[in-house]
Amino acid sequence: MSPSSPSLLSGLQILSLAPNLPGPAALRQLAAMGASCLKFDPPAGDPMALYAPAFHGWLHDGIEVRTVDLKSAAGQQQLQAALASSDLLITSSRPAALARLGLTAERLAAEFPELGWVEIVGDHAPHDDHPGHDLTYQAEAGLVRDQLPVTLLADMGGALMATQAALELLVSRFRAGDSARLRHRRVALAQAARYLALPLQWGLTAPGALLGGAHPGYQVLPCANGWVALAALEPHFQKNLRQVIATETPHLATEPDLRAAAASWCQGQPAETLNHSARQHDLPLLAWAWPQ
């Protein structure tokens, strides 16, 4: 579990109807804060259990999971009972699919006035019923170039936004008057991707921008047996870098171009030596060796 306070949400019950990644990732965060969490899976199961069983198991550690057919009368009865005893509902289906199950903001507010609802969607209206996944949301935000992303930014960012929304609803329940209370929050995965893409959109990390290759102390460089992430952005880190380079490779002490000096220094050192230097001299640097 995450390092959150294990008692913050103690005594609260959360029901999730959200399979795949964002919903379970948010649910795990809330469970780590002490909430009792119940998840209903459809008869076919959670797709993530098939394509990433180990990760799925980790996400659901400490979560009670039941198989429930919400399209059946018996399943609807189980849903109504669970909603009546829950403080918060998390969903991730498209609004049209939820409406067919009778799950609308108006109905939930009328029948379960104490219930908060975090609704994870692909995008905000009018695009909330359009199909999509992490890859399409990242692409729309400008985070995909010519290869697959190395991680699922929209999904994981959306999970954190859903956790935030859940806490917002719970705080509102206990601190706001009934007329001012928040009962429903929509979290859009596309919006999560756009938020994570803000440094790119504002030109900070675009190719050739300050953190896109222009800063000589902020680079990814090859070393003798792998790669180096160098983040000597502030002047005092650049000073430390120059001193380390001059000490360990004296022939580079007079090199005026910090980019060239850093590249030569890294290229001549193995990853473990560079990491040792970083720890010894307070450098924001991480080197890693190629797989053997």
C-alpha positions in Angstrom: 0.0 0.0 0.0 1.0 3.6 -0.3 2.5 5.5 2.6 -0.8 7.3 3.3 -2.2 7.5 6.8 -3.9 4.1 7.4 -6.6 5.6 9.6 -7.6 8.7 7.6 -10.7 7.1 6.0 -11.3 4.4 8.6 -15.0 3.5 8.9 -15.9 4.6 5.4 -17.1 2.2 2.8 -16.2 2.6 -0.9 -17.9 0.7 -3.8 -16.2 0.4 -7.1 -17.6 -0.7 -10.4 -14.4 0.4 -12.2 -12.2 -2.3 -13.9 -9.0 -1.9 -15.8 -6.4 0.5 -14.4 -7.5 4.0 -13.3 -10.3 2.8 -11.0 -8.4 0.1 -9.2 -5.3 2.3 -8.8 -7.5 5.0 -7.2 -9.2 2.4 -5.0 -5.9 1.1 -3.8 -4.9 4.6 -2.7 -8.1 5.0 -0.8 -7.8 1.6 0.8 -4.3 2.6 1.9 -5.9 5.5 3.8 -8.1 3.1 5.8 -11.3 2.9 3.7 -13.1 -0.5 3.4 -13.3 -1.2 -0.3 -15.6 -3.4 -2.2 -15.4 -3.9 -6.0 -18.0 -5.5 -8.3 -16.5 -7.3 -11.3 -18.7 -8.4 -14.3 -19.2 -12.1 -15.0 -16.4 -11.9 -17.6 -14.0 -10.5 -15.0 -11.7 -7.5 -15.0 -9.9 -7.5 -18.4 -6.7 -6.4 -16.6 -6.6 -9.7 -14.7 -6.1 -11.4 -18.1 -3.4 -9.1 -19.6 -1.5 -8.1 -16.4 -2.5 -10.7 -13.7 0.4 -9.8 -11.3 -0.2 -6.1 -11.5 -3.9 -6.7 -11.1 -3.3 -8.8 -8.0 -1.1 -6.1 -6.5 -3.7 -3.4 -7.2 -6.4 -5.5 -5.5 -4.5 -6.5 -2.4 -6.8 -5.8 0.5 -9.8 -5.1 -1.7 -12.9 -7.3 -1.5 -13.9 -8.4 -5.0 -17.2 -9.9 -6.0 -18.5 -11.1 -9.3 -21.9 -9.5 -9.9 -24.0 -9.4 -13.1 -25.4 -5.8 -12.9 -27.7 -6.5 -15.9 -29.6 -9.1 -13.9 -32.4 -8.6 -11.4 -30.3 -10.3 -8.7 -27.3 -8.2 -9.6 -29.3 -5.0 -9.3 -30.5 -6.0 -5.9 -26.9 -6.5 -4.8 -26.0 -3.1 -6.3 -28.8 -1.4 -4.4 -27.8 -2.9 -1.1 -24.1 -2.0 -1.6 -25.0 1.6 -2.6 -27.2 1.9 0.5 -24.2 1.0 2.7 -21.5 2.9 0.9 -20.1 6.4 1.4 -18.6 6.6 -2.1 -19.1 5.1 -5.5 -16.4 4.9 -8.2 -17.3 4.0 -11.8 -15.4 4.1 -15.1 -17.9 3.1 -17.7 -19.2 5.5 -20.4 -22.2 7.5 -19.2 -24.6 5.8 -21.7 -23.7 2.4 -20.3 -24.2 3.6 -16.7 -27.5 5.2 -17.6 -28.7 1.8 -18.8 -27.9 0.4 -15.3 -29.9 3.2 -13.8 -26.8 5.1 -12.5 -27.3 8.8 -13.1 -26.4 11.7 -10.8 -30.0 12.6 -10.3 -31.2 9.2 -9.3 -28.2 8.6 -7.0 -28.7 11.9 -5.3 -32.4 11.2 -4.7 -32.1 7.6 -3.5 -28.7 7.7 -1.8 -28.3 11.3 -0.5 -25.2 10.4 1.6 -23.4 8.9 -1.3 -20.6 10.6 -3.2 -19.9 9.5 -6.8 -16.5 9.7 -8.6 -17.2 9.1 -12.3 -14.1 8.3 -14.4 -14.7 9.1 -18.0 -12.6 9.2 -21.1 -13.2 12.9 -21.7 -15.6 15.6 -20.7 -18.8 16.3 -22.6 -19.6 16.3 -25.4 -16.9 13.7 -25.9 -17.6 11.6 -22.8 -19.2 8.7 -24.7 -16.4 8.5 -27.3 -14.2 5.4 -27.1 -10.6 5.8 -26.1 -7.7 4.5 -24.0 -4.5 5.8 -22.5 -2.7 5.8 -25.8 -5.3 8.0 -27.6 -5.5 10.4 -24.7 -1.7 10.8 -24.6 -1.6 11.3 -28.3 -4.3 14.0 -28.2 -2.2 15.8 -25.5 0.9 15.7 -27.7 2.7 13.1 -25.5 3.1 10.5 -28.3 5.7 10.8 -31.0 6.7 7.9 -33.2 6.6 5.1 -30.6 4.5 3.8 -27.8 4.7 5.7 -24.5 6.9 4.1 -21.8 4.1 4.2 -19.2 0.4 4.9 -18.9 0.3 8.6 -18.0 -3.3 9.3 -18.6 -4.5 6.2 -16.6 -2.2 6.8 -13.6 -2.7 10.6 -13.7 -6.4 10.0 -13.9 -6.2 7.6 -10.9 -4.6 10.3 -8.8 -7.2 12.8 -9.9 -9.9 10.3 -9.0 -8.4 9.9 -5.6 -8.3 13.7 -5.2 -12.0 13.9 -6.3 -12.9 11.2 -3.8 -11.3 13.1 -0.9 -13.0 16.3 -2.1 -16.4 14.7 -2.0 -15.8 13.1 1.4 -14.5 16.4 2.9 -17.6 18.2 1.5 -19.9 15.6 3.1 -18.5 16.2 6.5 -17.8 20.0 6.3 -20.3 21.6 4.0 -23.9 22.2 4.6 -26.4 20.0 2.8 -27.2 22.7 0.2 -23.5 23.3 -0.5 -22.4 19.7 -0.4 -20.7 18.2 -3.5 -22.0 14.8 -4.5 -20.6 14.1 -7.9 -17.3 14.6 -9.6 -16.3 13.6 -13.1 -12.6 12.8 -13.8 -11.5 12.7 -17.4 -8.5 10.7 -18.4 -8.0 12.9 -21.4 -7.8 15.9 -19.1 -5.3 14.1 -16.9 -3.1 13.6 -20.0 -3.5 17.3 -20.9 -2.5 18.3 -17.4 0.6 16.1 -17.5 1.4 17.6 -20.9 1.4 21.2 -19.6 5.2 21.6 -19.4 5.3 20.5 -23.1 2.4 22.7 -24.1 4.1 25.7 -22.5 7.3 25.0 -24.3 9.4 23.9 -21.3 10.1 20.4 -22.6 9.6 20.7 -26.3 12.5 19.6 -28.5 15.2 22.3 -28.3 13.5 24.1 -25.4 15.2 24.6 -22.0 14.4 21.2 -20.7 14.2 19.7 -24.1 17.9 19.7 -24.8 18.8 23.4 -24.7 20.2 23.4 -21.1 23.7 22.0 -21.1 23.3 20.5 -17.6 19.9 18.9 -18.3 20.6 16.0 -20.7 20.5 12.3 -21.3 24.0 11.2 -22.2 25.7 7.9 -22.9 28.3 6.5 -20.4 30.8 3.7 -20.8 28.3 0.9 -20.1 24.8 2.6 -20.3 23.1 5.9 -20.0 23.0 9.0 -17.7 20.2 11.3 -16.7 21.9 14.5 -15.7 19.8 17.3 -14.2 22.2 20.0 -13.1 19.7 22.7 -13.7 20.5 25.2 -10.9 23.8 27.2 -10.9 25.1 25.5 -7.7 24.6 22.1 -9.3 26.4 23.3 -12.4 29.3 24.5 -10.3 29.4 21.1 -8.5 29.4 19.4 -11.9 32.3 21.5 -13.2 34.3 20.7 -10.1 33.7 17.0 -10.3 34.6 16.9 -14.0 37.8 18.9 -13.4 38.8 16.6 -10.5 38.1 13.3 -12.1 39.1 14.3 -15.7 41.7 17.1 -15.4 42.0 17.4 -19.2 38.4 18.7 -19.3 39.0 21.4 -16.6 39.5 24.1 -19.3 36.7 23.0 -21.6 34.4 26.1 -21.9 31.4 24.1 -23.1 29.7 22.4 -20.2 27.7 20.2 -22.5 30.8 18.9 -24.2 32.6 18.5 -20.9 29.8 16.6 -19.3 29.4 14.4 -22.4 33.1 13.5 -22.4 33.1 12.9 -18.6 30.1 10.6 -18.8 31.3 8.7 -21.8 34.5 7.7 -20.1 32.9 6.4 -16.9 30.8 3.3 -16.1 27.4 3.9 -14.5 28.3 2.7 -11.0 31.2 5.2 -10.9 29.1 8.1 -12.0 26.4 7.2 -9.4 29.1 7.1 -6.7 30.4 10.6 -7.8 26.8 11.9 -7.7 26.3 10.7 -4.1 29.7 12.1 -3.0 29.3 15.5 -4.6 25.6 16.3 -4.3 24.8 16.0 -8.0 21.3 15.3 -9.4 22.5 12.5 -11.7 21.4 8.9 -12.2 23.2 6.4 -14.4 22.1 3.0 -15.4 23.9 0.2 -17.2 22.7 -1.6 -20.3 21.0 -5.0 -19.6 23.5 -7.8 -19.6 
